[in-house]
């Protein structure tokens, strides 16, 4: 394991208790989004980021999306990360520019000014919150955006929209147990309703399978060399392998009832 990998956020946690996303990162996985790199790229394209945009990203994780955003040369980028270690790590791995900042804060209370952003985005984080917390975070995005601003989401979903409540509750319990983070994915209609309730107008929806740990998606996201390196690390670390297999088995068990969803919404006053 390289020095940078050993210093990843959560590196000092017990493998048995570590949140699933930091465990996968420790093993060398760099794309940790439910719809993979292609859905992240799709979301960024759909947001239409340009040189005049002020971008705020909630929970930037390892900074993969931030780097993609910065290729569009926005006027500014601010990442908001609640974990000081994660904020410091991602800040060190982004270009050192006056208009690029990663600050410590919560996605529901960023401390940024009203109307200070033209683009807000967040990935694989709303799914881990209660309905009330989701609404608070979406409300913060609305507050940050100036009229005409765009909000991009990339999250886990359940399918179909009329999924049986008992099955949905079972998926939540199983996912939460496997990834050691509370998981509460919503159906497409529920995601759209939450955005509408906050005052947003949904302008784009895109869906993909949630194939995070399938071989084809691993290669698609990490490249062949990266996928092989990840698999080698999994095979040579028994405690980590048990956790990864539990996650994969959970994803496979509910594969027909889980997906990934990207939504783009506008603030129209």
C-alpha positions as CSV (number, residue, x, y, z in Angstrom):
1,X,0.0,0.0,0.0
2,X,1.4,3.4,-0.9
3,X,2.0,6.2,1.6
4,X,-0.9,8.2,0.1
5,X,-3.2,5.2,0.4
6,X,-2.2,4.6,4.0
7,X,-3.1,8.2,4.9
8,X,-6.5,8.1,3.3
9,X,-9.4,9.3,5.5
10,X,-10.4,6.5,7.9
11,X,-7.1,4.7,7.4
12,X,-6.7,4.1,11.2
13,X,-10.2,2.6,11.7
14,X,-10.8,-1.1,12.4
15,X,-11.5,-2.8,9.0
16,X,-14.5,-4.5,10.6
17,X,-16.1,-1.1,11.5
18,X,-14.8,1.1,8.7
19,X,-17.5,2.7,6.4
20,X,-17.6,0.8,3.1
21,X,-16.5,3.7,0.9
22,X,-13.3,4.2,2.9
23,X,-12.6,0.5,2.9
24,X,-12.9,0.3,-0.9
25,X,-10.7,3.4,-1.2
26,X,-8.1,1.8,1.1
27,X,-8.0,-1.2,-1.2
28,X,-7.3,1.0,-4.2
29,X,-10.8,1.8,-5.6
30,X,-11.0,5.4,-6.7
31,X,-14.5,5.6,-8.2
32,X,-16.9,5.2,-5.4
33,X,-20.2,6.3,-7.1
34,X,-23.2,4.0,-7.6
35,X,-23.5,4.7,-11.3
36,X,-19.7,4.7,-11.9
37,X,-17.5,7.1,-13.7
38,X,-19.8,7.3,-16.7
39,X,-22.7,8.6,-14.7
40,X,-20.4,11.2,-13.0
41,X,-19.2,12.3,-16.4
42,X,-22.8,12.4,-17.6
43,X,-23.9,14.6,-14.6
44,X,-21.0,17.0,-15.2
45,X,-21.9,17.3,-18.9
46,X,-25.5,17.8,-18.1
47,X,-24.7,20.6,-15.7
48,X,-23.0,22.5,-18.5
49,X,-20.2,23.9,-16.3
50,X,-18.5,26.9,-17.9
51,X,-15.9,29.6,-17.1
52,X,-18.5,31.9,-15.4
53,X,-19.7,29.3,-13.0
54,X,-19.1,29.3,-9.2
55,X,-19.2,25.6,-8.2
56,X,-19.9,24.1,-4.8
57,X,-19.6,20.4,-4.2
58,X,-21.0,18.6,-1.2
59,X,-18.8,15.8,0.3
60,X,-16.1,15.7,-2.4
61,X,-14.7,12.3,-1.2
62,X,-11.4,11.6,-3.0
63,X,-11.7,14.5,-5.3
64,X,-12.4,12.6,-8.6
65,X,-15.4,14.7,-9.5
66,X,-13.7,17.9,-8.4
67,X,-10.8,17.2,-10.8
68,X,-13.3,16.6,-13.6
69,X,-15.2,19.8,-12.8
70,X,-11.9,21.8,-12.8
71,X,-11.2,20.7,-16.4
72,X,-14.1,23.0,-17.3
73,X,-12.3,25.9,-15.7
74,X,-15.1,27.4,-13.6
75,X,-14.5,30.8,-12.0
76,X,-14.4,29.1,-8.6
77,X,-14.7,25.7,-6.9
78,X,-15.5,25.1,-3.2
79,X,-15.7,21.6,-1.7
80,X,-17.5,21.2,1.6
81,X,-16.5,18.2,3.7
82,X,-17.5,17.5,7.3
83,X,-14.5,15.3,8.1
84,X,-11.4,17.5,8.7
85,X,-9.1,14.6,7.7
86,X,-11.0,14.1,4.4
87,X,-11.1,17.8,3.7
88,X,-7.4,18.1,4.2
89,X,-6.7,15.0,2.0
90,X,-8.8,16.1,-0.9
91,X,-7.5,19.7,-0.6
92,X,-3.9,18.4,-1.0
93,X,-4.9,16.4,-4.1
94,X,-6.5,19.3,-6.0
95,X,-4.7,22.0,-8.0
96,X,-3.3,24.7,-5.8
97,X,-5.1,27.7,-7.1
98,X,-6.6,30.9,-5.5
99,X,-10.1,29.9,-6.8
100,X,-10.0,26.3,-5.5
101,X,-10.9,25.7,-1.8
102,X,-12.0,22.7,0.3
103,X,-13.5,23.8,3.6
104,X,-14.8,21.9,6.7
105,X,-18.6,22.2,7.0
106,X,-21.8,20.2,6.7
107,X,-23.9,19.9,3.6
108,X,-26.9,21.2,5.4
109,X,-25.0,24.2,6.9
110,X,-22.1,25.2,4.7
111,X,-21.5,28.7,6.0
112,X,-21.4,30.0,2.5
113,X,-23.4,33.1,1.4
114,X,-26.9,33.0,-0.1
115,X,-26.7,33.0,-3.9
116,X,-23.0,32.4,-3.9
117,X,-23.1,29.5,-6.4
118,X,-24.4,28.9,-9.9
119,X,-23.7,25.1,-9.7
120,X,-24.1,22.8,-6.7
121,X,-23.5,19.1,-6.9
122,X,-23.3,16.1,-4.6
123,X,-22.8,12.4,-5.2
124,X,-23.5,9.2,-3.1
125,X,-24.3,11.2,0.1
126,X,-28.0,12.0,0.2
127,X,-28.8,8.3,0.1
128,X,-27.1,8.0,3.5
129,X,-29.4,10.4,5.2
130,X,-32.9,10.4,6.7
131,X,-35.7,12.1,4.7
132,X,-35.5,15.2,7.0
133,X,-31.7,15.4,6.5
134,X,-32.1,15.0,2.8
135,X,-34.6,17.9,2.7
136,X,-32.2,20.0,4.8
137,X,-29.3,19.4,2.4
138,X,-31.4,20.0,-0.7
139,X,-32.7,23.2,1.0
140,X,-29.1,24.3,1.5
141,X,-28.4,23.8,-2.1
142,X,-31.4,25.9,-3.0
143,X,-30.2,28.7,-0.7
144,X,-26.7,28.7,-2.2
145,X,-27.9,28.8,-5.8
146,X,-28.7,32.1,-7.5
147,X,-31.8,32.1,-9.8
148,X,-31.1,29.9,-12.8
149,X,-28.5,27.9,-10.9
150,X,-28.3,24.1,-11.4
151,X,-28.1,21.3,-8.8
152,X,-26.7,17.9,-9.8
153,X,-27.3,14.7,-7.9
154,X,-25.8,11.2,-8.4
155,X,-27.4,8.8,-5.9
156,X,-28.5,5.2,-5.2
157,X,-32.1,4.5,-6.1
158,X,-34.7,1.7,-5.6
159,X,-36.7,0.4,-8.5
160,X,-39.5,0.3,-9.5
161,X,-41.2,3.4,-8.0
162,X,-43.9,1.3,-6.5
163,X,-41.5,-1.1,-4.8
164,X,-43.1,-3.0,-1.9
165,X,-42.4,-1.1,1.4
166,X,-41.3,-4.3,3.1
167,X,-38.7,-4.9,0.4
168,X,-37.5,-1.3,0.5
169,X,-37.0,-1.6,4.3
170,X,-35.2,-4.9,3.9
171,X,-32.8,-3.3,1.3
172,X,-32.1,-0.4,3.7
173,X,-31.3,-2.8,6.6
174,X,-29.1,-5.0,4.5
175,X,-27.2,-2.2,2.9
176,X,-26.7,-0.4,6.2
177,X,-25.3,-3.6,7.7
178,X,-23.0,-4.3,4.8
179,X,-21.5,-0.8,4.3
180,X,-21.7,0.3,8.0
181,X,-23.4,3.5,7.1
182,X,-27.1,4.2,7.2
183,X,-28.5,3.7,3.7
184,X,-31.9,5.1,2.6
185,X,-32.1,5.2,-1.2
186,X,-35.3,6.5,-2.8
187,X,-37.3,5.7,-5.9
188,X,-37.1,8.1,-8.9
189,X,-40.4,9.7,-8.1
190,X,-39.4,10.2,-4.5
191,X,-36.2,11.9,-5.5
192,X,-38.1,14.2,-7.9
193,X,-40.7,15.0,-5.2
194,X,-38.0,16.0,-2.7
195,X,-36.5,18.4,-5.2
196,X,-39.9,19.9,-6.2
197,X,-40.7,20.4,-2.5
198,X,-37.5,22.5,-2.1
199,X,-38.5,24.7,-5.0
200,X,-36.4,23.1,-7.7
201,X,-37.6,22.3,-11.3
202,X,-36.1,18.9,-12.5
203,X,-34.8,19.2,-16.0
204,X,-32.9,16.0,-16.5
205,X,-33.0,12.4,-15.2
206,X,-30.7,9.5,-16.1
207,X,-30.6,6.0,-14.7
208,X,-28.0,3.2,-14.7
209,X,-27.6,-0.2,-12.9
210,X,-25.9,-0.1,-9.6
211,X,-23.0,-2.4,-10.6
212,X,-20.3,-1.0,-8.3
213,X,-18.4,-4.2,-7.6
214,X,-19.1,-6.2,-10.8
215,X,-16.0,-7.0,-12.9
216,X,-17.2,-5.0,-16.0
217,X,-17.9,-1.9,-13.9
218,X,-14.6,-2.3,-12.1
219,X,-12.7,-2.2,-15.4
220,X,-14.8,0.6,-16.7
221,X,-14.2,2.7,-13.7
222,X,-10.6,1.9,-12.7
223,X,-9.1,0.7,-16.0
224,X,-7.7,-2.8,-16.3
225,X,-4.6,-2.2,-14.3
226,X,-6.5,-0.4,-11.5
227,X,-9.1,-3.2,-11.4
228,X,-6.4,-5.9,-11.1
229,X,-4.6,-3.9,-8.4
230,X,-7.9,-3.6,-6.4
231,X,-8.6,-7.3,-6.8
232,X,-5.1,-8.2,-5.7
233,X,-5.5,-6.1,-2.6
234,X,-8.8,-7.7,-1.8
235,X,-7.4,-11.2,-2.2
236,X,-4.4,-10.6,0.0
237,X,-6.3,-8.9,2.9
238,X,-8.6,-11.5,4.6
239,X,-10.5,-9.2,6.9
240,X,-11.1,-6.7,4.1
241,X,-12.0,-9.5,1.7
242,X,-14.8,-10.6,4.1
243,X,-16.2,-7.1,4.1
244,X,-16.0,-6.6,0.4
245,X,-17.7,-10.0,-0.3
246,X,-20.5,-9.0,2.1
247,X,-21.0,-5.8,0.2
248,X,-20.9,-7.5,-3.2
249,X,-23.4,-10.2,-2.0
250,X,-25.8,-7.6,-0.8
251,X,-25.6,-5.7,-4.1
252,X,-26.1,-8.9,-6.1
253,X,-29.0,-10.0,-3.9
254,X,-31.0,-6.8,-4.5
255,X,-29.6,-6.1,-8.0
256,X,-33.0,-6.1,-9.6
257,X,-34.3,-3.6,-7.0
258,X,-31.4,-1.2,-6.9
259,X,-30.1,1.3,-9.3
260,X,-28.2,4.6,-9.7
261,X,-29.8,7.8,-10.6
262,X,-28.6,11.2,-11.8
263,X,-30.9,14.3,-11.6
264,X,-30.3,17.9,-12.6
265,X,-32.6,20.5,-11.3
266,X,-32.8,24.3,-11.7
267,X,-33.7,27.0,-9.3
268,X,-36.4,29.1,-11.1
269,X,-37.6,32.1,-9.1
